[in-house]
Amino acid sequence: MADVIKVATREAYGKALVELGENNDKVIVLDADLAAATKTGMFKKAFPDRFFDAGIAEANMIGVAAGLATTGYTVFASSFAMFAAGRAFEQIRNTIGYPHLNVKIGATHAGISVGEDGASHQCCEDIALMRTIPGMVVINPADDVEARAAVLAMADYEGPAYLRFGRLAVPRVNSLDYKFELGKGVQLCEGKDVTIVATGLMVGEALAAKEILGNEGIDARVINIHTIKPLDKDIILAAAKETGAIVTAEEHNIIGGLGSAVAEAVCEGCPVPVMRVGVEDTFGSSGPAVQMLKIYGLTAEHIVEKAKAAIAAK
């Protein structure tokens, strides 16, 4: 059996920016003194004249990005998710979201898997924050293949977007010929008993959960939701109707993220039991990334438990 390929989505982000820079001289990248960690340093090395370090001043960086966007540039502004979405929220809302400018926020080091950096840096609230901004696209890729494809697609999209990337190397779940479609969920596996709707690194865990459930005679469908806003309600409502139970899985607070978005859609369109796997409305703590995922219930085993509960609640 071939070895599983694991790559951090932030690595794919950096490489995709360089790819964009080679083909589009209107692409500019900004960073808030974290280029080595966010991987925008790759773009800086390749195109130093189109890279600007704003320093530890995220709010100002967003203002600069907005100004550049008004002059016709496609701007990628990067920092850790906690600082990009949290510290600069007002500027994102008022200077990018409100005028609907062509700025892409590349937020790395999202979620509990930041690990040893601890609760202050483990951002599990960013999807909820970005979902509330009118017109903001919110993307959370599952692996490096999807991350690259999403970045390239967003460069062609006119308007604000929030792209969420991770620090931890995660298994590749998509083939190299994968095609990204904004706002379209991807059904990875058929199933009739329950649907697992996952995003980000939890897609890999969802596939592992399907295998465990299959060994127990439970047939699970798996859907990858890379675009949390706009949400693909059609694929979710079809799954709700056909399987009668849904489990959501995300590396984010269960409040305001994918679970909330799916529950809203299901409640309005096809009410069925919805169980959520995610961070249970708590702050993180410091420790190895894989250990953090286990402690906070972000594993295939936890998805299995919720799937059984959702089936029982039919």
C-alpha positions as CSV (number, residue, x, y, z in Angstrom):
1,M,0.0,0.0,0.0
2,A,1.4,3.4,-0.9
3,D,2.4,5.7,1.8
4,V,0.0,8.4,2.8
5,I,1.2,11.8,1.6
6,K,0.9,14.5,4.3
7,V,1.4,18.2,3.5
8,A,0.4,21.3,5.5
9,T,-2.1,23.5,3.6
10,R,0.0,26.6,4.5
11,E,2.8,25.1,2.4
12,A,0.4,24.8,-0.6
13,Y,-0.7,28.4,0.0
14,G,2.9,29.7,-0.3
15,K,3.6,27.7,-3.4
16,A,0.3,28.7,-5.0
17,L,1.1,32.4,-4.4
18,V,4.4,32.0,-6.3
19,E,2.5,30.3,-9.2
20,L,0.1,33.2,-9.3
21,G,2.9,35.7,-9.3
22,E,4.5,34.0,-12.3
23,N,1.3,34.4,-14.3
24,N,-0.1,37.7,-13.0
25,D,1.9,40.8,-12.3
26,K,-1.1,42.4,-10.6
27,V,-0.9,40.0,-7.6
28,I,0.6,41.6,-4.5
29,V,1.2,39.9,-1.1
30,L,1.2,41.5,2.3
31,D,2.3,39.9,5.6
32,A,2.3,40.9,9.2
33,D,5.9,39.9,10.2
34,L,5.2,36.1,9.9
35,A,6.3,35.4,6.3
36,A,8.4,32.3,7.3
37,A,5.4,30.8,9.2
38,T,2.6,31.7,6.8
39,K,4.9,30.6,3.8
40,T,4.4,33.9,2.0
41,G,8.2,34.1,2.3
42,M,8.2,32.0,-0.9
43,F,6.5,34.8,-2.8
44,K,8.8,37.4,-1.1
45,K,11.9,35.5,-2.4
46,A,10.4,35.2,-6.0
47,F,8.9,38.7,-6.3
48,P,10.4,41.0,-3.7
49,D,9.0,44.1,-5.4
50,R,5.5,42.8,-4.9
51,F,5.8,41.8,-1.3
52,F,5.3,44.1,1.6
53,D,5.8,43.4,5.3
54,A,3.4,45.4,7.4
55,G,5.0,44.5,10.7
56,I,3.0,43.4,13.7
57,A,0.2,45.7,12.6
58,E,-2.6,43.6,11.2
59,A,-5.3,46.3,11.2
60,N,-3.0,48.6,9.2
61,M,-2.1,45.8,6.8
62,I,-5.8,45.3,6.0
63,G,-6.1,49.1,5.3
64,V,-3.1,48.9,3.0
65,A,-4.6,45.9,1.2
66,A,-7.8,47.7,0.7
67,G,-6.0,50.7,-0.8
68,L,-4.1,48.6,-3.2
69,A,-7.2,46.8,-4.2
70,T,-8.9,50.0,-5.2
71,T,-6.1,50.6,-7.7
72,G,-6.7,47.3,-9.5
73,Y,-4.4,44.9,-7.7
74,T,-5.4,41.4,-6.5
75,V,-4.1,41.5,-2.9
76,F,-3.4,38.5,-0.6
77,A,-3.0,39.7,3.0
78,S,-1.6,37.1,5.5
79,S,-1.2,36.4,9.1
80,F,-2.1,33.8,11.7
81,A,-5.9,33.3,11.8
82,M,-6.1,34.6,15.3
83,F,-4.6,37.9,14.2
84,A,-6.0,38.1,10.7
85,A,-9.6,37.4,11.7
86,G,-9.5,38.5,15.3
87,R,-7.3,41.5,15.7
88,A,-8.3,43.0,12.3
89,F,-12.0,42.2,12.3
90,E,-13.2,45.8,12.2
91,Q,-10.9,46.7,9.3
92,I,-11.9,43.6,7.4
93,R,-15.6,44.4,7.9
94,N,-15.4,48.1,7.1
95,T,-12.6,48.5,4.6
96,I,-12.8,45.2,2.7
97,G,-16.3,43.7,3.3
98,Y,-18.4,46.9,3.1
99,P,-17.0,48.2,-0.2
100,H,-16.6,44.6,-1.4
101,L,-13.0,44.9,-2.4
102,N,-10.8,42.4,-4.1
103,V,-8.7,41.3,-1.1
104,K,-8.0,37.7,-0.1
105,I,-7.1,37.0,3.5
106,G,-4.8,34.1,3.8
107,A,-5.1,33.0,7.4
108,T,-2.7,30.3,8.5
109,H,-2.3,28.4,11.8
110,A,-6.0,28.1,12.3
111,G,-7.6,25.8,14.9
112,I,-6.4,23.6,17.8
113,S,-3.7,22.0,15.7
114,V,-1.5,25.0,16.2
115,G,-0.5,22.9,19.2
116,E,2.2,24.2,21.5
117,D,1.5,27.9,20.7
118,G,-1.5,27.5,23.1
119,A,-4.9,29.0,23.5
120,S,-3.9,32.6,22.6
121,H,-3.0,31.4,19.1
122,Q,-5.4,28.5,18.6
123,C,-8.2,30.3,16.6
124,C,-11.4,28.4,16.7
125,E,-13.7,31.4,16.2
126,D,-12.6,32.7,12.8
127,I,-15.1,30.9,10.6
128,A,-17.9,32.3,12.7
129,L,-16.5,35.8,12.5
130,M,-16.0,35.8,8.7
131,R,-19.4,34.1,8.0
132,T,-21.1,37.2,9.5
133,I,-19.6,39.7,7.0
134,P,-22.0,40.2,4.1
135,G,-20.4,39.1,0.8
136,M,-17.4,37.4,2.3
137,V,-16.4,34.0,0.8
138,V,-15.1,31.6,3.5
139,I,-13.0,28.6,2.3
140,N,-11.4,25.9,4.4
141,P,-9.5,23.4,2.2
142,A,-9.1,19.8,3.2
143,D,-5.5,19.2,1.9
144,D,-2.7,20.7,-0.1
145,V,-4.3,19.9,-3.5
146,E,-7.5,21.6,-2.6
147,A,-5.6,24.5,-1.0
148,R,-3.6,25.2,-4.1
149,A,-6.8,25.0,-6.3
150,A,-8.7,27.3,-4.0
151,V,-6.0,30.0,-4.0
152,L,-5.8,29.9,-7.8
153,A,-9.6,30.1,-8.1
154,M,-9.8,33.0,-5.6
155,A,-7.3,35.0,-7.7
156,D,-9.9,35.0,-10.5
157,Y,-12.8,35.7,-8.1
158,E,-13.7,39.4,-7.8
159,G,-14.4,40.2,-4.2
160,P,-13.3,39.5,-0.6
161,A,-12.4,36.0,0.5
162,Y,-11.1,34.4,3.7
163,L,-8.9,31.3,3.1
164,R,-8.2,29.2,6.1
165,F,-4.9,27.2,6.3
166,G,-3.3,24.9,8.9
167,R,0.1,24.4,10.4
168,L,-0.1,20.6,10.7
169,A,0.7,18.4,7.8
170,V,-2.5,16.5,6.9
171,P,-3.2,13.5,4.7
172,R,-3.9,14.2,1.0
173,V,-7.5,13.2,0.2
174,N,-7.8,14.6,-3.3
175,S,-6.2,13.4,-6.5
176,L,-3.9,15.7,-8.4
177,D,-6.5,16.3,-11.1
178,Y,-8.9,17.7,-8.6
179,K,-11.1,20.6,-9.8
180,F,-12.2,23.3,-7.3
181,E,-15.6,24.8,-7.7
182,L,-16.5,27.7,-5.5
183,G,-19.6,27.0,-3.4
184,K,-19.8,23.3,-4.4
185,G,-19.5,20.5,-1.9
186,V,-17.8,17.3,-2.9
187,Q,-19.3,13.9,-2.2
188,L,-16.4,11.6,-1.5
189,C,-18.3,8.5,-0.6
190,E,-21.8,7.1,-1.0
191,G,-23.7,5.9,2.0
192,K,-27.3,5.4,3.1
193,D,-27.3,5.4,6.9
194,V,-25.8,8.7,7.9
195,T,-23.9,11.6,6.3
196,I,-20.7,13.0,7.6
197,V,-20.2,16.6,6.5
198,A,-16.6,17.7,7.1
199,T,-14.2,20.5,6.4
200,G,-10.5,21.1,6.6
201,L,-8.3,18.5,8.3
202,M,-11.5,16.8,9.6
203,V,-12.2,15.5,6.1
204,G,-9.4,12.9,6.6
205,E,-10.9,12.0,9.9
206,A,-14.3,11.6,8.3
207,L,-13.0,9.1,5.8
208,A,-11.3,7.2,8.6
209,A,-14.7,7.2,10.5
210,K,-16.5,5.8,7.5
211,E,-14.1,2.8,7.5
212,I,-14.7,2.2,11.2
213,L,-18.4,2.5,10.8
214,G,-18.3,0.2,7.8
215,N,-16.7,-2.5,9.9
216,E,-19.7,-2.3,12.1
217,G,-22.2,-2.5,9.3
218,I,-23.1,1.2,9.1
219,D,-22.9,2.8,5.7
220,A,-21.8,6.4,6.0
221,R,-21.8,9.0,3.2
222,V,-18.9,11.6,3.4
223,I,-19.1,15.1,2.0
224,N,-16.3,17.6,1.9
225,I,-17.4,21.2,2.3
226,H,-14.5,23.4,1.4
227,T,-16.6,26.5,0.9
228,I,-18.5,27.2,4.1
229,K,-19.8,30.4,2.6
230,P,-21.6,30.3,0.2
231,L,-22.7,26.9,1.5
232,D,-23.8,24.2,-0.9
233,K,-27.3,23.7,0.5
234,D,-28.3,21.4,-2.3
235,I,-25.8,18.7,-1.5
236,I,-26.6,18.9,2.2
237,L,-30.3,18.8,1.8
238,A,-30.1,15.9,-0.6
239,A,-28.0,14.0,2.0
240,A,-30.5,14.9,4.8
241,K,-33.3,13.5,2.7
242,E,-31.5,10.4,1.6
243,T,-29.7,9.3,4.8
244,G,-31.9,11.0,7.5
245,A,-29.1,11.9,9.8
246,I,-26.1,14.2,9.6
247,V,-22.8,14.6,11.6
248,T,-20.7,17.7,11.0
249,A,-16.9,17.7,11.7
250,E,-14.7,20.8,11.9
251,E,-11.6,22.1,13.7
252,H,-13.5,25.0,15.0
253,N,-15.9,25.9,17.7
254,I,-19.2,24.1,17.3
255,I,-20.8,27.5,17.6
256,G,-20.9,29.6,14.4
257,G,-18.9,27.3,12.1
258,L,-19.7,24.5,9.7
259,G,-22.0,22.8,12.2
260,S,-24.1,25.9,12.6
261,A,-24.2,26.6,8.9
262,V,-25.4,23.0,8.1
263,A,-27.9,23.0,11.0
264,E,-29.4,26.2,9.7
265,A,-29.8,24.8,6.2
266,V,-31.2,21.5,7.4
267,C,-33.6,23.1,9.8
268,E,-35.0,25.3,7.1
269,G,-35.1,22.7,4.3
270,C,-35.2,19.1,5.6
271,P,-35.2,18.7,9.4
272,V,-33.2,15.6,10.5
273,P,-30.9,14.9,13.5
274,V,-27.7,16.9,13.2
275,M,-24.8,16.1,15.6
276,R,-21.7,18.4,15.7
277,V,-18.1,17.4,16.2
278,G,-15.8,20.3,17.0
279,V,-14.4,22.3,19.8
280,E,-17.0,22.3,22.5
281,D,-17.2,26.0,23.2
282,T,-13.9,26.2,25.1
283,F,-10.5,27.6,24.8
284,G,-7.5,25.4,23.8
285,S,-4.4,24.6,25.7
286,S,-0.7,24.0,24.9
287,G,0.5,20.6,23.7
288,P,1.5,18.6,20.6
289,A,-1.0,19.1,17.8
290,V,-2.1,15.4,17.4
291,Q,-2.6,15.2,21.2
292,M,-4.7,18.4,21.1
293,L,-7.0,16.9,18.4
294,K,-7.6,13.9,20.6
295,I,-8.1,15.9,23.8
296,Y,-10.7,18.2,22.1
297,G,-12.6,15.4,20.4
298,L,-11.5,16.0,16.8
299,T,-10.8,12.4,15.8
300,A,-12.5,9.7,13.7
301,E,-13.5,7.9,16.9
302,H,-15.5,10.9,18.0
303,I,-17.2,11.2,14.6
304,V,-18.2,7.5,15.0
305,E,-19.8,8.2,18.3
306,K,-21.8,11.1,17.0
307,A,-22.8,9.2,13.9
308,K,-24.3,6.4,16.0
309,A,-26.1,9.0,18.1
310,A,-27.5,10.7,15.0
311,I,-28.7,7.4,13.6
312,A,-30.4,6.6,17.0
313,A,-32.1,9.9,17.0
314,K,-33.8,9.3,13.6
